[in-house]
């Protein structure tokens, strides 16, 4: 249960970071918020996988939650590379993306990666404790 509470807190932190501005507008007059990620159905599906995986049984929840956390990280990087194409047009331009990115985006990616690492560590310790209990039974 402690793992579920920890992962739920990390999930909520990742979702709360989306309300901050991630990208600047081309003329610096408007900010583009992290909720832009929710316009992509794949990103929404990955977030749902994270949520469902946290509360599912261990056997299937581990696979679904791993797909969800990995998908969230990939979708954040995808948004970083392509958000300006919808506004200005053109193609993927890493220099433009980095010059118009707020620090909240980098915080969001860091939190998502940290959440994935903490999840994997908790799975490792859960399996380790489970194996110890099986030896003594």
Secondary structure, DSSP 8 states (H G I E B T S, - for coil): -HHHHHHHHHHHHHHHGGGSEEEE-TTSS-EEEGGGGGGSHHHHHHHHHHHHHHHS-HHHHHHHHHHHHHHHHHHHHHHHHHHHHHHT-S---HHHHHHTB-HHHHHHHHHHHHHHHHHHHHHHHHHHHHHHHHHH-
